[in-house]
Structure formats: C-alpha cells, structure tokens
Amino acid sequence: MAEIRPFRALRPTEEKASKVADLPYDVYSREEARVKVAGDKLSFLRIDRPETQFPEGQDMYAPCVYEKADEMLREMTEEGIFVQDERPCYYIYELTMDGRAQTGLVACSAVDDYLKGVIKKHENTRKEKEEDRIRHVDVCSAQTGPIFLAYRASETVKQLLNQVKERPAAADFQSEDGIGHRVWVIDGEEEISRLTEQFGVMEHTYIADGHHRAASAVAVSLKRREEKPGYTGQEEFNYFLSVLFPDDELMILDYNRVLKDLNGNTPEELLQKLEKAFILEKSEKTPCRPEKKGEMGLYLDSVWYRLNVRPEHCLTDPVGALDVAYLQREVLEPVWGITDPKTDRRIDFVGGIRGLGELERRCGVDCAAAFAMYPTSIGELFSVADADLLMPPKSTWFEPKLRSGLFIHTIER
C-alpha cells in the first residue's frame, strides 16, 4: 500500500512565488537556460542549472557547480526568499491550463515504496542523466524537483482537497505561458491523518513524469543509508518530494516523431513501403491531426497523409498495443533501420505542446518526414506499469509542467 507523509517544505514567500517558480531543469537546453536566467536573481532555474552562473565552457558536472547551487539556495533562504514551515504539512498544487484544472497533493513518498514496486515505473533511466541529479540532491541536501505521480481517482480524496480549496490560497499567480498556479497549505492534524489513510489503502501510485528525478532521489537515499548504518527509516532522506494527481484530471499530449532523412528512399518509394503497415490516404485536413487510437499523420514532401494501422499487424499486449510501439515495430525499424530511438541521431521527438506546425517547420529546416501521433492514454500507461513492462522512449508528454522551486524537501546532511 502507498505510504505518503507530510513534510516541512522550504517555500518561497507568497509575493516571491511567481518570480521564483520555473519550468523543470530538463526542459531547457544549456544555452536556453543561460539566456533564461540572465539578469534574473530569483528564478529557481539558477539553482536547478547552476552551470549558468559560470562562464561558457564550464564543465557543468564539476564539483564547484553543485556547490554553487547549494550556496545560492542557502543565500536565498538567509535573505528570506525561502521560508521553511514550522511543522510537517501536506500541500495542494493546482494547475490550470486553457480553463482546465488539475489538483495535486504535494507530499513525500517512501523510497521503500519505489524499491518494492508500490510506486510503479514505465520507463528506463539512463545512468548519465541520473548522475547529475544525484550530485545536485546530495550536495544541496535537498530535493528541488518534484516527481509527478498519478493515482486512480478517489472521490474521498477529491472531497478532502476541495474542502481545503475553499480557503484562501497561500500562493496564486499566472506564469508567462498562461498557466495558473495555486497553492494551499494543509496543516490540520485530522486532515493530514485522513489523507494519509486514504493513500494508505491504494495499492499503487505511478510515475507519470520524473523517472530520472525519482531514481536520483532513491540513489541518494541509499547512499545516506550506507553512511548512517543506524538509520531508523524515519529520516527525511527515506522519502522523496512528489505531487500526486488523480488519473481523471490528467492530460497527455501527443509526442511526435521527426526523421532527419528517408534512409535512401524517394518519397514515392517510402509511401509504397508504408502501405505495408498502414491504410494510407492523402489528408483533406492540413495539418493532419490523428483523431483516434490507431491513426497517425504523416508529413512528407509538403503533403499530409492520414495513416491507419492495419489490424493484422496489431498486438494485444500492453506495450505492443501502443501506437508508438506499432510505429517503431512496423516502420522505424524495418524502413529506417532505427533499432534504438534513444540513441539514433536520425530521429527526434517533438512534444505536442509545440503544435503540428512545428513538424512542418522542422521538415523545412533539418528533417525529411514527420509522424503525428495520437496521445497515449493514462489507462495505457497504467496497464504497462501494472504489467511491470516499459514503454518505448518518448511515449507521453504531460501538460502542464510542474514548476520547480515552489516546494523543496530538505534532507539530513
């Protein structure tokens, strides 16, 4: 059963919250991060990407870079920009995008739940990407980026959170991208106890986004356990920062594919090969947005095509039934020779938040073809995770993104 617990969050003051909060560190390239924080003394991206505080060319993995993150976090706390709550609390984090709201419970999830499989995963992590966040958490003794968890909706939990939302918010602002952010503090013992109990009867929670952050937090926890053989299990390093959302409020956007070349084929030859995997027709709608599972859009040679998968090639297992798995299995590997989309430089991925116009733009700049995908559903994600299987890379794109810097979980040094 899922174990969560309240914690003493280090949070920006209400008047500073909108200026501190920023998108996750991995949304930005190195250059984009440097431009974003230029002249900005409050953006949390400075702490999440501390290499931006050094001259260009600085080794971003050098010890001094992580020490700089720790230094800036301490300075902002000493200046009163961040304040730590006096007692353990739960928090509500509501995000509103295009008039649609999703309400998350900010809590600490148990590292042991991750290790035992109570917290379900659907994606492999890469060691080199973990190492950066391991060092960041270890040096700062703080988890600065929340892990986005999902759970099967509970009417009782919803009612409890809605009661809290009737009170004045502790923070309420709109970010530059038009996303609304509201925060409430839950510090009543009875409310905390009831929420803990409700999650305690849930069989699983699921990592929706943040697999590398979760794996890094767990790695630091195991390191601290080795360093403190007499640990009790109640230390803060045995838990990691998470925001838990009900599945019926989540929005997954399409995660599209662009190909750098046609692997030696002409457009006509490529279409002939694709007809083995798809029922193919020119699209009357441009751009061609897939309208159902099993349907894809293809942008090739300035023309949009609508593709429907051939039933005889479909699989029924949780992974094989995914549209992204079908594309990889029936097209990318046999036609393009792409066996590992994680490392093959001929393929790139474009999040649905950028729109299908971005696919057309890329095909006019550095790509030769693009596939527009129908979004993977949260039900499909749960099915894959429940079967202890893994999704293909870049299967889901969640929006809106959680902001970093609104909640920080400090752990023992």
Secondary structure, DSSP 8 states (H G I E B T S, - for coil): ---EE-B--EEE-TTTHHHH-B--GGGS-HHHHHHHHTT-SS-THHHHSGGGGS-TT--TTSHHHHHHHHHHHHHHHHTTSEEE-SS-BEEEEEEEETTEEEEEEEEEEEHHHHHHTSEE--S---HHHHHHHHHHHHHHTEE-S-EEEEE---HHHHHHHHHHTTS--SEEEE-TTS-EEEEEEE--HHHHHHHHHHHHT-S-EEEEE-HHHHHHHHHHHHHHHHH-TT--S-SGGGEEEEEEEEGGG-EEE-EEEEES--TT--HHHHHHHHTTTEEEEE-SSSS----STTEEEEEETTEEEEEEE-GGG---STTTTSHHHHHIIIIIHHHH--S-TTT-TTEEEEEGGG-THHHHHHHTTT-SEEEE-----HHHHHHHHHTT----SS--EEES---BSS-BEE---
